[in-house]
Amino acid sequence: MKKLLSCEFNIDTARVELRHSDGSMLAIDCDGVEDEYAKTIRQRSALDYLVYNAPLEYAELVLCRNVEGYLQNWSSLDLLD
């Protein structure tokens, strides 16, 4: 079983990189994710916040294909302000 060793945002490539104990690496193209899911500047900001402050949670959203759900929940919370 491979173990996750690190998860960090690489600002030079605009990718979240996950490294595993078996030597494999997964890189998530953050620009592509934003282009696909973020329809407003506020949604892009929400994803940017995650990528800089919580890259593991960002990766989990993308890998579990729950980005739309996150943005919908985030947008509904934003309306409560």
Residue pairs with C-beta under 8 A, 6 or more apart in sequence:
2 20
2 21
2 22
2 24
3 20
3 21
4 18
4 19
4 20
4 21
5 19
5 20
5 21
6 17
6 18
6 19
7 16
7 17
7 18
7 19
7 55
7 56
7 59
8 16
8 17
8 55
9 15
9 16
9 17
9 30
9 51
9 52
9 55
9 58
10 16
10 17
10 27
13 27
14 29
14 30
14 31
15 27
15 28
15 29
15 30
16 27
16 28
16 30
16 51
16 55
16 58
16 59
16 62
17 25
17 26
17 27
17 28
18 25
18 26
18 27
18 28
18 59
19 25
20 26
26 59
28 58
28 59
28 62
28 63
30 47
30 51
30 58
33 47
33 62
33 67
34 44
34 47
34 48
36 67
37 43
37 47
37 67
37 68
37 71
38 44
38 46
38 47
38 71
42 75
42 78
43 71
43 74
43 75
46 70
46 71
46 74
47 58
47 67
47 71
50 57
50 58
50 61
51 58
60 66
61 67
61 70
